């Protein structure tokens, strides 16, 4: 896929992420806190991975 081609799925994801960011006035600290809460809330749906240090060895 060329860099300048539009992908409707990616475009929709970007719109949603922008709306979420706007909800927090684009404040990175608030946005990170929001995503960390979502991570806790949906922890059972996340894929567990090894720590980065283990992956490097």
NORKAWO-V301281 format. One record per pair of residues at least 12 apart in sequence whose ideal C-beta (glycine too) atoms are under 6 Angstrom apart, sorted by the first residue. I is the first residue (numbers start at 0). J is the second residue. Records with the same first field share a line. If there is no record, write none. Layout:
I = J ; J
This chain:
none
